Amino acid sequence: MSKCLIRSAAIVGLTATAVPPAYAQDEEEYGSIRQRIRVEQNFIAGDNLGLESPSEGRTSLSTTRLTYGLQRETATQQLSLAVGAGLRFGNIATGNTMKTGFVDPLIAFRYNREGANALFSFDADYQQTDISLDQPLWTFLDSDGIVTPPADFSDIRGSGERRAYNVGAFLETGLNDPFGLRLRARTSGTNYIDTTDADLDDYDNTSLGLTGLFRFNPVTTATVDLSYLKYSSADSADTDRETRAVQAGFIRELSSISTLTFSAGFSTVDSTLTDPITGVRSTTRAEGPVGGIDYDTAMPNGTFNVGFDVYQNQDGQRGTLLMARSLELPSGSLSGNIGVTQLDQSDPQVIGGLNWVYNLPSSRFTLILDRAVYTDSSDEDRLTNLLVAGYSHEINQVSSLSVDLSMSYTEAAVGEDATERAGLVVAYNRELNENWSFNTGVAFRTLQDNDIGEADATALFFGIGRNFDLSR
């Protein structure tokens, strides 16, 4: 189950989300600048797309999407740009606030530059989607096969617009000098428009960081790190939270294959909230030591890692001990981790995960299990259990079948209910000729929590698309 195949099924079947177009041709054919326009026509018909209880009824949609992608690469720079939007028409279920007409604009920009003694990167994204067409878990797989869902993943339900932005920059100087600096900045947020779920609150995050690196010799580097985090939410308490931390430590290469990292410091968390009855704003502070120790080593058939870290949030200190092992196998790969985490006076909780990829001559199977602490859109730690499984089979040179399954269980926290989600997509994919391709299939989704009870949605989808390469 390749990542591209997973994403293709999800985009055509459940979303109108665009990703930067992929380029199969090599750089010798296109040169240093590559451009592509992709045109897609998608149809979907489904019951209760908003996962409401009782069911909101049937929705039928036709969406035409246009996406432009550009990539430029030199020996020292990489630049990419994706811009897209769609036109949607159809019959919307009663009570669903999904919009038609011009919908789902997207812009994504990336720039990286590597000099002789410095690195710089910048990225910016803006994406607007409909909540009824929420993305399944497998669309949040990163390049390492790790699932990184957005903070509001467990909260999304109903219909309305979700607008998300993300802007970040990173600069490192003195790569080859005795002293170096790393500067990082990022701001992101999510806004909701015309939602049927009144519990969805806008939220924003900002982070700033500065790290000094003192290279005493080729194997030892001392570090001093300053960080600042700000969280704001338009919830009933107008929550504002600021976290400041300072840490010092070192990075020591114990051998050609082993590294030891250590840091220790102090953190303060100031939370300002409005009393819903009196309207008075007040600030509370939580503070304590933070830091961690981490050991990495390469092994003949993979890697081994063990680490312990402590961080501070508004509810207290959380300590986590985790061991991880990865293996390269003749037919794929296998990696796993296991550990324990504890928040101040609460009971210790077992965490861990498994990532398995198994390749056959014409098929691929992927299984991802994960139990970890995620920070949700309310800035609360939530123990979350995830399962992502997929199977892809090449029927012949031009057609394939894919089956993708995801399940999640987000455990209850203070003021938050437990949430269960599941999704299944079965898709048939076919290349019609050199330029045209289509896929079709069926999608199932379920949601269960204490607010709405249990809801499910079923949809049939069909999509056809073509790439126009402008760099020939």
C-alpha positions in Angstrom: 0.0 0.0 0.0 2.0 3.0 -1.2 1.4 6.3 0.3 0.5 7.8 -3.1 -2.1 5.1 -3.6 -3.6 5.6 -0.1 -3.8 9.3 -0.7 -5.3 9.0 -4.1 -8.2 6.8 -2.8 -8.9 9.2 0.0 -8.8 12.4 -2.1 -11.1 11.1 -4.8 -13.4 9.2 -2.5 -13.9 11.5 0.5 -12.3 14.8 0.0 -11.5 17.6 -2.5 -8.1 18.2 -1.0 -5.2 18.7 -3.4 -1.6 17.7 -2.9 1.3 18.9 -4.9 1.3 17.0 -8.2 3.7 14.1 -8.4 6.2 13.9 -11.2 7.2 10.6 -12.7 9.6 11.9 -15.2 13.2 12.5 -14.3 15.0 15.8 -14.3 16.9 15.1 -17.5 13.6 15.2 -19.4 12.2 18.3 -17.7 15.3 20.3 -16.7 15.4 22.2 -13.4 11.9 23.7 -13.6 8.9 21.4 -13.8 5.3 22.4 -14.1 2.1 20.5 -14.1 -1.7 21.1 -14.3 -4.0 18.4 -13.1 -7.7 18.4 -13.9 -10.1 16.1 -11.9 -13.7 15.3 -12.1 -15.1 13.6 -9.0 -18.6 12.3 -8.2 -19.8 11.2 -4.8 -23.2 10.0 -3.5 -23.6 9.1 0.2 -25.8 9.0 3.2 -25.2 11.0 6.3 -21.8 12.5 5.2 -21.9 14.8 8.3 -22.0 11.8 10.7 -25.1 13.2 12.4 -27.5 11.3 14.7 -30.2 11.0 13.6 -29.0 10.7 10.0 -29.1 14.0 7.9 -30.0 12.1 4.7 -28.5 11.8 1.3 -26.0 14.0 -0.5 -24.9 13.8 -4.2 -22.0 15.9 -5.4 -20.1 16.7 -8.5 -16.7 18.4 -8.0 -14.4 19.7 -10.8 -10.9 20.5 -9.5 -7.9 22.3 -11.1 -4.5 22.2 -9.5 -1.2 23.8 -10.7 2.1 22.6 -9.4 5.6 23.9 -9.9 9.0 22.6 -8.8 12.4 24.0 -9.2 15.6 22.5 -7.9 19.3 23.4 -8.1 22.4 22.2 -6.3 21.6 24.4 -3.3 17.9 25.3 -3.6 14.5 23.6 -3.8 11.3 25.4 -4.4 7.8 24.0 -4.8 4.3 25.6 -5.2 0.9 24.1 -5.4 -2.3 26.1 -6.0 -5.7 24.6 -6.5 -9.5 25.0 -6.1 -12.7 23.3 -7.1 -16.2 23.9 -8.4 -18.9 21.9 -6.6 -22.5 21.3 -7.4 -25.1 18.9 -6.2 -28.0 18.1 -3.9 -27.1 18.7 -0.2 -28.9 16.9 2.6 -31.2 19.0 4.8 -29.3 20.5 7.7 -25.9 20.1 6.1 -24.2 23.5 5.6 -21.8 22.3 2.8 -21.2 25.0 0.2 -21.4 24.7 -3.6 -19.8 26.8 -6.2 -16.2 27.8 -5.7 -14.8 25.6 -2.9 -11.8 24.2 -1.2 -9.0 26.6 -2.2 -5.5 25.5 -1.5 -2.0 27.0 -1.6 1.2 25.4 -0.5 4.7 26.8 -0.8 8.1 25.3 0.2 11.6 26.8 -0.1 14.9 25.3 1.1 18.4 26.7 0.6 21.6 25.1 1.7 24.8 27.2 1.7 28.3 26.3 2.6 27.8 27.2 6.3 24.1 27.8 6.7 20.6 26.3 6.1 17.3 28.1 5.6 13.8 26.8 5.0 10.4 28.4 4.7 6.9 26.9 4.2 3.4 28.2 4.1 0.1 26.5 3.6 -3.6 27.5 3.5 -6.3 25.0 3.0 -10.1 25.2 3.1 -12.2 22.0 3.3 -15.7 20.9 4.2 -16.0 19.1 7.5 -18.4 16.6 6.0 -15.6 15.4 3.8 -13.1 14.9 6.6 -9.8 13.1 5.7 -9.2 9.6 7.0 -6.2 8.8 9.2 -4.0 7.4 6.4 -3.8 10.8 4.7 -1.8 12.0 7.6 1.1 9.5 7.2 4.5 11.3 7.0 7.6 10.2 5.1 8.6 7.9 8.0 5.3 6.1 8.1 4.2 7.9 11.3 0.6 9.0 11.6 0.4 12.7 12.6 -3.3 13.7 12.6 -4.3 17.4 13.2 -5.1 18.5 16.7 -8.9 18.6 16.0 -9.1 15.2 14.4 -11.1 13.6 17.3 -13.5 16.6 17.4 -14.5 17.0 13.8 -18.1 16.2 13.0 -21.1 17.7 11.3 -20.7 20.1 8.4 -19.3 23.5 7.7 -16.0 25.0 6.5 -12.6 24.2 8.1 -9.9 26.8 7.3 -6.4 25.9 8.3 -3.1 27.8 7.9 0.5 27.0 8.8 3.6 29.2 8.3 7.1 28.3 9.5 10.7 29.2 9.0 14.0 27.7 10.1 17.6 29.1 10.0 20.8 27.5 11.1 24.1 29.2 10.9 27.7 28.1 11.7 27.3 24.6 10.4 31.1 24.2 10.3 32.1 26.6 13.0 32.8 26.1 16.7 29.6 28.1 17.5 26.3 27.8 15.6 22.7 29.1 16.0 19.4 27.6 15.2 16.3 29.9 14.9 12.8 28.5 14.4 9.4 30.1 14.2 6.0 28.8 13.4 2.4 29.9 13.5 -0.7 27.8 12.7 -4.4 27.8 13.4 -7.8 26.5 12.4 -11.0 28.5 11.9 -14.5 27.1 11.5 -17.3 28.8 9.4 -21.0 27.9 9.4 -20.6 24.7 11.4 -23.4 22.6 12.7 -21.4 21.5 15.7 -21.3 24.4 18.2 -18.5 22.8 20.2 -15.9 23.5 17.4 -13.8 26.5 18.6 -11.2 28.4 16.6 -7.6 28.0 17.9 -4.2 29.2 17.1 -0.6 28.2 18.0 2.7 30.1 17.8 6.1 28.8 18.6 9.5 30.5 18.7 12.9 28.9 19.5 16.6 29.7 19.7 19.3 27.2 20.2 23.0 27.8 20.6 25.5 25.1 19.7 29.0 25.0 21.1 31.2 22.5 19.4 34.0 21.7 21.7 35.4 19.0 19.5 34.2 16.7 16.6 32.3 14.5 19.0 30.9 16.8 21.7 28.5 19.7 21.3 26.9 21.7 24.1 23.5 23.2 23.6 21.5 26.0 25.2 17.8 26.3 24.1 15.2 28.9 24.7 11.6 28.3 23.6 8.3 30.1 23.7 4.8 28.7 22.9 1.5 30.5 22.8 -1.9 28.9 22.5 -5.2 30.8 22.0 -8.7 29.5 21.7 -12.1 31.1 21.1 -13.7 28.8 23.6 -16.1 29.8 26.3 -13.1 30.9 28.5 -11.2 32.7 25.8 -8.2 30.6 26.8 -4.7 32.1 26.3 -1.7 30.1 27.4 2.0 30.9 27.2 4.8 28.4 27.9 8.4 29.5 28.3 11.4 27.1 28.8 15.1 27.2 29.0 17.3 24.1 28.7 21.0 23.3 28.6 22.6 20.0 27.6 25.0 18.2 25.3 25.2 15.9 22.3 28.0 13.3 22.5 29.0 10.8 19.8 30.0 7.8 21.8 31.1 5.9 18.7 30.7 6.0 14.9 27.2 4.4 15.4 26.0 5.6 18.8 24.9 9.0 20.1 23.9 10.2 23.6 21.8 13.4 24.0 21.0 15.1 27.3 19.2 18.3 28.3 17.8 19.8 31.5 16.0 23.0 32.3 13.0 24.8 33.7 9.6 25.7 32.3 6.7 27.9 33.2 3.1 27.7 31.9 0.8 30.7 32.4 -2.9 30.1 31.6 -5.3 33.0 31.4 -9.1 32.2 31.3 -12.4 34.1 31.6 -14.8 33.0 34.3 -18.0 32.2 32.4 -20.2 33.5 35.3 -18.4 36.7 36.5 -16.6 37.5 33.3 -13.4 38.1 35.2 -10.1 36.9 33.7 -7.5 35.3 35.9 -4.1 33.8 35.4 -2.7 30.6 36.9 0.9 29.3 36.7 2.3 25.8 36.5 6.1 25.3 36.6 8.7 22.7 37.0 11.9 21.1 35.6 12.0 19.8 32.1 14.5 17.8 30.1 15.4 14.4 28.7 18.1 11.8 28.0 18.2 9.8 24.7 20.5 7.1 23.4 20.6 6.1 19.7 22.7 3.3 18.1 22.8 1.6 14.7 22.6 -2.1 14.6 23.5 -4.6 11.8 19.8 -4.8 10.7 18.3 -1.6 11.9 18.5 0.8 14.9 17.8 0.9 18.6 16.7 3.9 20.7 15.8 4.5 24.4 14.8 7.8 25.9 13.3 9.5 28.9 11.8 13.0 28.8 9.9 15.3 31.1 7.8 18.3 30.0 5.5 20.7 31.8 1.9 21.7 30.8 -0.9 23.4 32.6 -1.9 20.2 34.3 1.5 19.3 35.7 4.6 17.4 34.7 4.5 14.4 32.3 7.3 11.9 32.2 7.7 9.4 29.4 10.1 6.4 29.0 10.2 4.8 25.6 12.3 2.1 23.9 12.3 1.7 20.1 13.7 -0.9 17.7 13.6 -0.9 13.9 14.4 -3.8 11.5 15.1 -4.0 7.8 13.6 -7.2 6.5 14.1 -8.9 3.1 10.4 -8.4 2.3 9.8 -5.0 3.9 10.4 -3.4 7.3 9.3 -3.7 11.0 9.7 -1.2 13.8 8.2 -1.0 17.2 8.3 0.9 20.5 7.0 0.4 24.0 7.1 2.5 27.1 5.2 4.2 29.9 4.0 7.7 30.5 2.6 9.4 33.6 1.1 12.9 34.3 1.9 14.0 37.9 -0.5 12.2 40.3 -2.3 10.1 37.7 -1.7 6.4 37.1 1.1 5.3 34.7 -0.1 4.4 31.2 1.5 2.0 28.8 2.2 3.4 25.4 3.7 1.9 22.3 3.4 1.2 18.6 4.1 -1.1 15.7 4.8 -0.3 12.0 5.0 -3.3 9.6 5.4 -3.2 5.8 5.3 -6.5 3.9 6.0 -6.6 0.2 4.9 -9.4 -2.2 5.6 -9.6 -6.0 2.4 -7.8 -6.9 1.0 -6.7 -3.5 1.8 -4.7 -0.4 0.5 -4.9 3.1 0.9 -2.2 5.8 -0.1 -2.2 9.4 0.4 0.7 11.9 -0.6 0.5 15.5 0.0 3.4 17.9 -0.9 4.3 21.4 0.5 7.7 22.4 -0.2 11.1 24.0 -1.4 13.7 21.5 -2.3 17.3 22.2 -5.8 18.1 21.0 -7.4 21.4 19.8 -8.2 22.3 23.4 -4.5 22.1 24.3 -5.1 19.0 26.5 -3.1 15.8 26.5 -5.2 12.9 25.2 -4.2 9.3 25.1 -5.1 8.1 21.6 -5.1 4.7 20.1 -4.7 4.4 16.3 -4.8 1.6 13.8 -4.1 2.1 10.1 -4.0 -0.9 7.8 -3.9 -1.2 4.0 -3.6 -3.6 1.2 -2.8 -2.9 -2.4 -2.7 -5.4 -5.3 -1.6 -4.8 -8.9 -4.1 -6.6 -11.1 -2.0 -5.9 -14.2 0.2 -3.1 -15.5 -2.7 -0.6 -15.7 -5.0 -1.5 -12.9 -4.9 -2.1 -9.2 -7.1 -2.7 -6.1 -6.7 -1.0 -2.8 -8.3 -1.5 0.6 -7.6 1.0 3.4 -8.8 0.8 7.0 -8.4 3.2 9.9 -9.6 3.2 13.5 -9.0 5.6 16.4 -10.0 5.7 20.0 -9.3 9.0 21.8 -9.7 8.5 25.5 -11.6 10.9 27.7 -9.9 13.9 29.4 -11.1 16.7 31.7 -14.1 18.3 30.0 -13.7 16.0 26.9 -15.6 12.8 26.0 -14.0 9.7 24.6 -14.4 9.4 20.8 -14.3 6.4 18.5 -13.8 6.7 14.7 -13.4 4.2 11.9 -13.1 4.4 8.2 -12.8 1.9 5.3 -12.2 2.7 1.6 -12.2 0.0 -1.1 -11.1 1.4 -4.5 -10.4 0.2 -8.0 -7.7 2.2 -9.8 -7.0 2.2 -13.6 -4.8 4.0 -16.1 -6.8 4.6 -19.2 -3.8 5.7 -21.3 -0.6 7.7 -20.8 -2.4 10.7 -19.5 -5.9 9.7 -18.2 -6.7 7.6 -15.1 -9.7 6.9 -12.9 -10.7 5.2 -9.7 -14.0 4.2 -8.2 -15.1 2.5 -5.0 -17.0 2.7 -1.8 -16.3 4.4 1.6 -17.6 3.7 5.1 -17.2 5.9 8.2 -18.4 5.6 11.8 -18.3 7.9 14.8 -19.3 7.4 18.4 -19.2 9.6 21.4 -21.3 10.6 24.4 -22.7 13.7 22.7 -24.3 12.3 19.5 -24.2 8.6 20.2 -23.3 6.5 17.2 -23.4 7.7 13.6 -22.3 6.1 10.3 -21.9 7.2 6.7 -21.7 5.3 3.4 -20.6 6.8 0.1 -20.0 5.7 -3.5 -17.4 7.6 -5.5 -16.0 7.9 -9.0 -13.2 10.1 -10.2 -11.3 10.7 -13.5 -8.3 12.9 -14.0 -5.6 14.0 -16.3 -2.2 15.6 -16.0 -0.9 18.3 -18.4 2.8 18.6 -18.2 4.0 22.1 -19.2 7.7 21.4 -19.0 8.2 19.1 -22.0 
